[in-house]
Amino acid sequence: MSILARDWAYRQALRAPEKPVLVALAEHVGGAGRECWPSLALMTGYSERTVRRALRALEAAGLVRIERRPGRPALYSLNLSTTPDRESGAPGQSVPRTGKNRK
């Protein structure tokens, strides 16, 4: 486990299910931010479909790179150079929840 990767994941301004999936990846990544293939559904308690959606969102945000390898498990790399930005909509920003408007 990389403490740097885990701390980076916790600092990202994300909500469930993306944040728990990112933290689970960070818990199993090597020191260089590569070679991670944990059972994310088992670790997070989310369905495989929910985990796949979260991974696509993390990849689109530039936080995770997924190397799909035919006949082998995907290889996940974390973009540890990405910093959280709660104001500008940059990678790592959460999407506002729908529902009651808050003032």
Summary of the structure (lengths in Angstrom):
residues: 103
radius of gyration: 13.7
end to end distance: 40.1
largest distance: 50.6
contacts: 260
relative contact order: 0.19
helix: 36%
strand: 9%
